Amino acid sequence: MEIKEVSIKKAMNPTAINLGEYVINPYKGCSYACMYCYVRFNKVTMKEKRAWGDYVDVRVNAPELLEKELASKKPRSVLLGSTTECFGPYEKEFGVTRKILEILNKHGVYFSILTRSPIAAEYLDVLGKGFCKAIYFTVNDMDENLKNIFEPKSPQFLLRINAVNKMLDAGIPVIPYFSPILPGISKYDGIFGCFPKAGTIEFEALNFNLGNIKEMIAAVEGYLPEAGKLYRRMAEDKSLYTRTWDNIRTEIAEEAAKHKKSFHIYIHELHAYFNNKY
């Protein structure tokens, strides 16, 4: 794992994601190495000679740049963590995310965060100042064998569930984000009960348009052959693809109704990757 300090030219960049006017990524890269991560296939990452999951660049001057950029650009809201994990283990040493959050609070700029790290729950002091709009916190129900395939170096799911509930108890606006849904494998009967104080839970389907979908299907086949065969058919048959996700949407809706929760599910249109906002 290569971790190095770097200087950047801009802290904030425009984003098409509708969670902020600009995006801030305190780090480049991620140590979790999730197989299904969309960042593997963005333009910047594709130019990298280093393998995804093997490097993190610490953008040490991002806080200093942010102070200057806020004065000139005056955004109302920003997004953190679109292409990195803001609360990775390296954050404990470098604290770039904490510094950025402190600056955003000081300037009264609202922020949303994408994360899957329990370390976020250690930041209640800066998250609870009233400017955190939402934290989309990725969770799942994979068993250990499947997790080792899809998320080999990410935090355990139980630690994440506990972190989400700790933040919800503290009044932090956290949205549990179940991703990816794996047809024929993922279960929904327990997930709503895991987060009693969550007003809503969001779901995202496995993205069949990613560049390594064949690799992921092969991995699923090794884990559960029937599911792998289904995925191969879904990748070639748009009608089956649509029916499968429609059935899953119905199953989730039934579970949500039982627990009196709202939900939203994101399903990627087959063969339409480049329409993705990510």
N, C-alpha and C positions, 0 to 999 in steps of 0.2 A: 504494500500500500504506500503510494507516494503522496506525501503532504508537503506542499511548499507554499511560501508566502509570495504573492504577486501584487503588482500595482495595476490598476485599471484606469481607463480614461473617463468612464461614466458610471455612476451608481444606479441611475434610473434609466430604463429603456421603455419605449412605447410597447403596448401589448394589445393583442386582439382578444385576450381573455377578458370577459366582462366582469371581472372582480376588482378592477382598478384601472386608473388612467395610465399608470406606469407599473412596471415590474422591477423588483429589486431582488437580486440573487447574491447573497453575501459570500457565497462560495461558487466555484465551478467544479462540476463533477459530484460524485456521491459515492460513499463507501458501501452502500447496501447491495448494489449489483442486481437489482430486480430484473428478471428476464423480460418482463412485459413492459418495462418503462419506455414511454414514448420518447424520452429524451435521447435514447440511444440513436434515434434516427433523425434528429434535427440537424440543420446544416453545420452548426459549430461542432457538434460531437462527431459527425461523420468525417470531419477533417482531422480529427485527433488521431495520432499514432498510438496513444495509450488506450488500453482496453477500458471500457466502461466498468466502473466499480473498482478500478485499481488506482484511482488518483483523485485528489481533492486539491484545488488551488484556493488558498485563503486570500481573499481580496481585502488586504489589510487597510487600504486607504479608502474603502467604500464609505465608512462613516464620515470622514472628512469631506469627501466629494458630495455626499448627500446634503450636508449642511448648506453648501453653496448652491446646489441644484434646487433645493426647496425654496430658497429665496427668489430664484428667477422663474421657476416653472409653476410654483404655487399649486400643486395638485391637491384635490380634495380627498382622494383615496388612492392607495397603492396596494399591490399584491406582492407578497414575499414567497419565494420558493417555487417558482414555475419550472425551473430546470435543475434544482439542487435540493438537498435536505438542509434546511436552515438550522436544525437542532441535532445534527449528527454528533458523534462522539468528539470530534475535533472542536466543536463549539465550546466545550468545557475548558479547553486550553486557550482559544483565541478570542472568544466572546464577541465576534463581529455582529452576530444577530442581536445580541443584547444591546450593544451600542446603537445599532440602527433603530431598534424599538424605542429606546430612550429618546433618541432624536425626534422620531415621529410623534411621540407623546408630547414632547416639549413644544413642537410646532403645531400640535392639534390636527395632525393628518391621520385620517382613518386608514386602517389596514386590514387586509385578510391574509391568511397564511395557509399554505398547503404543507402538510407534514405527515409523518408516520412515526415520529420519535417521542417516546415517553419523557424525554428531557424537557419538552415543552411545558410539562406540568410543574417544573421547577421555576418557571418564569411568571408565576402568578402576580408578582409585584408589578411587572411592566405590562402584563397582559390585562390587568384589571384597572387600568387608569381611565377606561371609558372610551378608548379609541379603537379597540379591537372589534371589527364588524363581524368576523367569522373566522373560525379555524376549521378547515376541512381536514379531518384526521382519518387517514386510511386504516381500515381494519379488515379482517377476514376471518374465516373459520377453517382454513386449511389445516390438515394434520401435519405432524412434524416432517414426515417423508415428503409430502407435497410442497411444504414450505421450503425445504432444502433444495427443491428443484426451482421454484419460482422466485423465492426471496431468500437466498442462502445466508445473507449477512445482515438481514434486517432484525429489529427487535421482536421478541416473542409477542404473540397476539394478546396473551393475558396481560402482559405489562402495558400494552396499548389501551386495552379496555379499562384497566385501572386508572391510567393517566387521563383518559377521556372523562371518566366519572369524577375524578378529583377536580378537574377543571370545571365541569358542569356544577358540581357542588359549590364551587367558589364563584359561580355566576358568570363564568367565561362562556361566550357564545360558540360552543363547539358543535359541529355537525359530523357525526360518525359517517364515514364514507367507505362503504363496503365495495372493495375493488381488488381484482376483477371478479365478476361473476363467472364461474366455470360451469357451463351446462352439464347436468348429470352428476355433478360433484358438490357444488355449493349447496348449503342448507340455509333456510331462512326462518325456520320455526323457533330458533333461539335468539337470533340477533336483536330483535326488537326489545326483548326482555333484558338484554345486557345493559341497556342505557335508559333507566327509568326516567331520568330528567331531560332526555333529549326530546325536543319537540318534533324533530323530523330526522329521518335517516336517508341518506342518498346512496345510490347504487350505480356502478358503472360496469357495463358488459365487457368481457374480454374483447379486445380490438383485433379483429381478424384481418385488418389491413396493415398491421405492423410488418416490417421487413423480415422478422424472424418467426412469423407465424408457423411455418413448416417445422421449425425447430421446437416450438412450443407444443404443437400437435404431437410430434414424435415423443416428447417428454410425457405428455398426458397418456399416450398409448402405452408407454412403459409402466405407468402407474395404474391405469384403469383402461384396458384395451377397448371396452365398449364405448367409453367416452371419447377416446381418440378416434375411433371409427366415425362416430357422430360428427366430430369436428371436421374431419376430412370431407364428409358429405356436405356439411354446412358451408364450407369454403367454396364449394363448386355449385351448390344449388341455392339460389337466392330465395326461392319459395320456402324451402326447408329452414333456411337461416331465419327468415321472418317469422315463420310459425313457431320455431323454437323459442325465440325471444318474446313473442307475444304470450306464449304459455307461461314463461317465467315471470313476465310482468303481472299476469293474473295471479300466480302463486304468491308473489310478494304483496300484491294488493290485499289478498285475503289475510295474510299474516299481519299486515299493518292495521287492518280493520279490527282484528282480534285484540290488538294492543292499543287501539285508539290513537295511533300515530299517523302522521303524514309521511309521505315518502316521495322520492323522485328517482327515476332510473334513466341513465344515459345509455342509449344503444347506438353503436356506430353503424352508419349505412355501409353495407358491403361494397368494397371496391371504391370507396370515396375518401381515402385517408387524407388527401391533401385539402379537403374541406374542413378538416379538424382545426379548431382554434388553437390547439396546442402545438 
